[in-house]
């Protein structure tokens, strides 16, 4: 977990206070070739700006919260081109997947 206030590792969770690039590299090493997930609008935006994201998953639900961070705020970066790879719905939920094109 990337944080400004790292604590002791507990329950299989390691706390990191490093750059986004270093944190993603550590997570990829720990994943041993499996996928690494990034959660949170700010962290996801930093990873997108740093070119560290290959695919974006969006789980869309019909609720407008009215406040919070923009999901894909990549300030100071050139436009990020995406290609839709999946669009599936079940009930009120729509799952979307996009490949990040470089």
C-alpha positions in Angstrom: 0.0 0.0 0.0 1.4 3.4 -1.0 1.1 5.9 1.8 2.6 9.0 3.2 2.5 7.4 6.7 3.9 3.8 6.3 3.4 1.4 9.1 4.6 -2.1 10.0 3.7 -4.8 7.4 0.7 -6.7 8.6 -1.6 -9.4 7.3 0.2 -9.7 4.0 0.1 -5.9 3.4 3.4 -4.0 2.9 3.3 -0.2 3.3 5.4 1.9 1.0 6.4 5.5 1.0 8.2 5.9 -2.3 7.6 7.2 -5.8 4.7 5.8 -7.8 7.2 4.1 -10.2 9.0 2.4 -7.4 5.8 1.3 -5.7 4.5 -0.2 -9.0 7.8 -2.0 -9.5 7.6 -3.4 -6.0 4.0 -4.6 -6.6 5.0 -6.2 -9.9 7.8 -8.1 -8.2 5.5 -9.2 -5.4 2.9 -10.3 -7.9 5.3 -12.7 -9.6 4.0 -12.2 -13.1 0.3 -11.7 -12.2 -1.7 -8.5 -12.7 -1.3 -5.6 -10.4 -4.4 -3.5 -9.5 -4.3 0.2 -8.7 -7.3 1.7 -6.8 -8.0 5.4 -6.1 -8.5 8.3 -8.5 -5.4 10.2 -7.5 -3.0 7.2 -7.6 -4.5 5.9 -10.9 -4.0 9.3 -12.4 -0.4 9.4 -11.3 0.2 5.9 -12.8 -1.5 6.9 -16.1 0.7 10.0 -16.3 3.8 7.9 -15.6 2.9 5.4 -18.4 2.5 2.6 -15.9 -1.1 1.5 -16.9 -1.9 -1.1 -19.6 -5.6 -1.5 -19.0 -8.4 0.4 -17.3 -11.5 -1.3 -15.8 -14.6 0.8 -14.9 -17.5 -0.6 -13.0 -20.3 1.9 -13.7 -23.3 2.1 -11.3 -26.2 4.5 -11.6 -25.3 6.7 -8.6 -24.1 10.3 -8.8 -22.2 11.2 -5.7 -21.8 14.9 -6.4 -18.3 15.2 -4.9 -14.9 13.7 -5.0 -11.9 13.5 -7.4 -12.2 13.2 -11.2 -11.6 9.6 -12.1 -9.2 10.2 -14.9 -7.5 13.5 -14.0 -4.1 13.4 -15.7 -3.1 17.0 -15.3 -0.1 18.1 -17.4 -0.1 15.0 -19.5 -0.9 14.6 -23.2 -4.2 13.0 -24.0 -4.4 9.2 -23.2 -5.8 7.2 -26.1 -8.0 4.2 -25.1 -9.5 1.3 -27.0 -12.6 -0.3 -25.6 -12.0 -4.0 -25.1 -15.2 -5.0 -23.2 -18.6 -3.7 -22.4 -20.9 -6.0 -20.4 -24.0 -5.3 -18.3 -25.7 -7.1 -15.6 -28.8 -5.5 -14.0 -27.9 -1.9 -13.2 -24.1 -2.4 -13.4 -22.0 -1.9 -16.6 -18.5 -3.2 -16.7 -16.1 -1.5 -19.1 -12.5 -2.3 -20.0 -10.1 -0.2 -22.1 -6.6 -0.9 -23.3 -4.2 2.1 -23.0 -2.7 2.7 -26.4 0.9 4.0 -26.6 
